[in-house]
């Protein structure tokens, strides 16, 4: 089963929409420079509206793990997604840690492998890694594709979540070519930055489920 995360939800309505469509997780973006940024106070409203088995995941950029975990504890998050070059200095347990990487070439994938090895040696093995496209100065939500061909068969020792430029129209192809453990979408299901389109969200989930039925049967 391919796990689905709808990232960058900004309203309780969008959170409910993602859950009703069948998303496994929703992403709450705590990066102030993102058009999908939500404050912890706003995020609490979104978490409260989620059903029991839809996981809220916080997205953080350049925030110490101790602070990340404090926010996660306060809000009852299930997982934390971070953009960092090095393994965390503090143990993120009990939160599922998903470090995100902006990859453009084979050297980028080697960096992911080294990160996982180093984190594992410290006893902080990630729950998964998220592979995003590399766009200078943009931390996710760029709408640009990650390098699918490079990612085919990529196994860093933990599950791989594919992000970057996914849409309802191309996600089936992405699933077929990359065979990821999970997929993550933000801008690809929006009518405007931070505004989720109900039809696109529903179609995205439908197309992922159809693709996994064909390629993972």
C-alpha positions as CSV (number, residue, x, y, z in Angstrom):
1,X,0.0,0.0,0.0
2,X,1.4,3.4,-1.0
3,X,0.9,5.9,1.9
4,X,-0.4,9.3,0.9
5,X,0.4,12.6,2.6
6,X,-1.4,15.8,1.7
7,X,1.0,18.5,2.8
8,X,0.5,22.2,3.5
9,X,-3.1,22.1,4.7
10,X,-4.0,25.5,6.1
11,X,-7.6,25.2,7.2
12,X,-9.7,22.8,9.2
13,X,-11.9,22.3,6.1
14,X,-8.8,21.3,4.0
15,X,-7.7,18.8,6.8
16,X,-11.2,17.2,6.8
17,X,-11.2,17.1,3.1
18,X,-7.8,15.3,2.9
19,X,-8.9,12.7,5.5
20,X,-12.3,12.1,3.8
21,X,-10.5,11.6,0.5
22,X,-8.4,8.8,2.1
23,X,-5.1,10.5,2.9
24,X,-3.0,8.6,5.5
25,X,-1.4,11.9,6.7
26,X,-1.7,15.6,6.5
27,X,1.3,18.0,6.6
28,X,1.3,21.1,8.8
29,X,4.0,23.6,7.6
30,X,5.7,25.5,10.3
31,X,8.2,27.2,8.0
32,X,7.4,30.9,8.1
33,X,8.6,31.6,4.6
34,X,6.2,29.1,3.1
35,X,2.8,30.3,1.7
36,X,1.4,27.3,3.5
37,X,2.7,28.4,6.9
38,X,0.5,27.8,10.0
39,X,1.2,28.9,13.5
40,X,1.1,26.3,16.3
41,X,-2.2,27.9,17.5
42,X,-3.7,27.5,14.0
43,X,-2.3,24.0,13.7
44,X,-4.1,23.0,16.8
45,X,-7.4,23.7,15.1
46,X,-6.4,21.5,12.2
47,X,-5.3,18.6,14.4
48,X,-8.5,18.7,16.4
49,X,-10.6,18.2,13.2
50,X,-8.7,15.1,12.0
51,X,-10.3,11.6,12.5
52,X,-8.5,9.1,14.7
53,X,-6.4,7.4,12.1
54,X,-5.3,10.3,9.9
55,X,-1.8,11.3,11.1
56,X,-0.8,14.9,11.5
57,X,2.8,15.5,10.5
58,X,4.7,18.8,11.2
59,X,7.1,20.2,8.6
60,X,10.1,22.2,10.0
61,X,13.1,23.9,8.5
62,X,16.2,24.7,10.4
63,X,14.6,24.2,13.9
64,X,16.5,22.2,16.6
65,X,15.0,18.8,17.2
66,X,14.3,19.6,20.9
67,X,12.1,22.5,19.8
68,X,10.5,20.4,17.0
69,X,9.6,17.7,19.6
70,X,8.2,20.3,21.9
71,X,5.8,21.6,19.2
72,X,5.0,18.0,18.3
73,X,4.2,17.1,21.9
74,X,2.1,20.2,22.4
75,X,0.0,19.5,19.3
76,X,-0.1,15.7,19.4
77,X,1.6,15.2,16.1
78,X,2.4,11.7,14.9
79,X,5.5,12.6,12.9
80,X,8.0,15.3,12.1
81,X,9.5,16.2,8.8
82,X,12.7,18.2,8.8
83,X,15.1,19.7,6.3
84,X,18.6,19.3,7.8
85,X,22.0,18.3,6.5
86,X,23.0,16.3,9.6
87,X,21.3,13.8,11.8
88,X,19.5,15.4,14.8
89,X,21.5,15.9,18.0
90,X,18.5,14.9,20.1
91,X,16.4,11.7,19.8
92,X,13.1,12.5,18.0
93,X,11.4,9.5,19.7
94,X,8.4,9.0,20.1
95,X,7.7,11.0,17.0
96,X,8.3,9.4,13.6
97,X,11.2,11.3,12.0
98,X,11.2,11.9,8.2
99,X,14.2,13.9,7.1
100,X,13.6,15.6,3.7
101,X,16.2,16.0,1.0
102,X,16.2,18.1,-2.1
103,X,17.9,15.9,-4.7
104,X,19.1,16.7,-8.2
105,X,21.8,14.1,-8.9
106,X,23.4,10.9,-7.8
107,X,25.6,12.8,-5.3
108,X,22.4,13.9,-3.6
109,X,21.2,10.3,-3.2
110,X,24.6,9.4,-1.8
111,X,24.2,12.1,0.8
112,X,20.8,10.5,1.8
113,X,22.5,7.2,2.3
114,X,25.3,8.7,4.4
115,X,22.7,10.6,6.5
116,X,20.7,7.4,7.2
117,X,23.9,5.5,8.1
118,X,25.0,8.2,10.5
119,X,21.6,8.6,12.1
120,X,21.4,4.8,12.5
121,X,24.8,4.6,14.1
122,X,23.6,7.2,16.6
123,X,20.5,5.1,17.4
124,X,18.2,7.6,15.6
125,X,17.3,5.8,12.4
126,X,14.7,7.7,10.5
127,X,11.2,6.3,10.1
128,X,11.5,7.2,6.3
129,X,13.2,9.7,4.1
130,X,11.4,12.1,1.8
131,X,12.9,12.9,-1.6
132,X,12.0,16.3,-3.0
133,X,13.1,18.2,-6.1
134,X,16.0,20.6,-5.8
135,X,15.0,24.2,-6.5
136,X,17.4,26.8,-5.2
137,X,16.0,28.7,-2.2
138,X,12.7,26.7,-2.1
139,X,12.0,24.2,0.7
140,X,9.2,22.1,-0.8
141,X,6.0,22.9,-2.6
142,X,7.9,24.1,-5.7
143,X,5.9,22.1,-8.2
144,X,9.1,20.7,-9.8
145,X,9.7,17.0,-10.2
146,X,12.2,15.0,-8.3
147,X,14.6,12.9,-10.4
148,X,12.4,9.9,-10.9
149,X,14.9,7.9,-13.0
150,X,17.6,8.3,-10.4
151,X,15.2,7.1,-7.7
152,X,14.2,3.9,-9.4
153,X,15.4,1.1,-7.2
154,X,16.9,3.6,-4.7
155,X,17.1,1.9,-1.2
156,X,18.7,3.9,1.5
157,X,17.7,1.3,4.2
158,X,14.5,3.0,5.2
159,X,11.2,3.7,3.3
160,X,11.2,6.3,0.6
161,X,8.5,9.0,0.3
162,X,8.4,10.7,-3.1
163,X,7.6,14.4,-3.3
164,X,8.2,17.1,-5.8
165,X,5.9,18.1,-8.7
166,X,3.4,15.3,-8.1
167,X,-0.1,15.9,-9.5
168,X,-3.3,13.9,-10.1
169,X,-2.2,13.6,-13.7
170,X,1.3,12.2,-13.1
171,X,1.2,10.4,-9.8
172,X,0.3,7.0,-11.3
173,X,3.3,7.2,-13.5
174,X,5.5,8.2,-10.6
175,X,4.3,5.2,-8.5
176,X,5.0,2.9,-11.4
177,X,8.5,4.2,-12.1
178,X,9.8,4.8,-8.6
179,X,7.7,2.3,-6.5
180,X,7.9,4.5,-3.4
181,X,6.6,3.6,0.0
182,X,4.7,6.9,0.1
183,X,3.9,10.0,-1.9
184,X,3.6,13.6,-0.7
185,X,1.8,16.4,-2.5
186,X,1.3,20.1,-1.8
187,X,1.1,22.4,-4.8
188,X,-0.1,19.7,-7.1
189,X,-3.6,19.6,-5.5
190,X,-4.1,23.4,-5.1
191,X,-6.1,26.1,-6.8
192,X,-3.7,28.7,-5.3
193,X,-0.8,28.5,-2.9
194,X,-2.1,27.0,0.4
195,X,-5.6,26.5,-1.0
196,X,-6.4,22.9,-1.5
197,X,-8.8,22.0,-4.4
198,X,-11.3,19.3,-3.3
199,X,-11.5,17.7,-6.7
200,X,-7.7,17.5,-7.2
201,X,-7.2,16.0,-3.7
202,X,-9.8,13.4,-4.3
203,X,-8.5,12.6,-7.8
204,X,-4.9,12.3,-6.5
205,X,-5.9,9.8,-3.9
206,X,-8.0,7.8,-6.4
207,X,-5.1,7.7,-8.9
208,X,-2.6,6.5,-6.3
209,X,-4.9,3.7,-5.2
210,X,-5.6,2.7,-8.8
211,X,-1.8,2.7,-9.6
212,X,-0.9,0.6,-6.6
213,X,-3.6,-1.9,-7.6
214,X,-1.9,-2.3,-11.0
215,X,1.8,-2.2,-9.9
216,X,1.8,-3.7,-6.4
217,X,-0.7,-6.6,-7.0
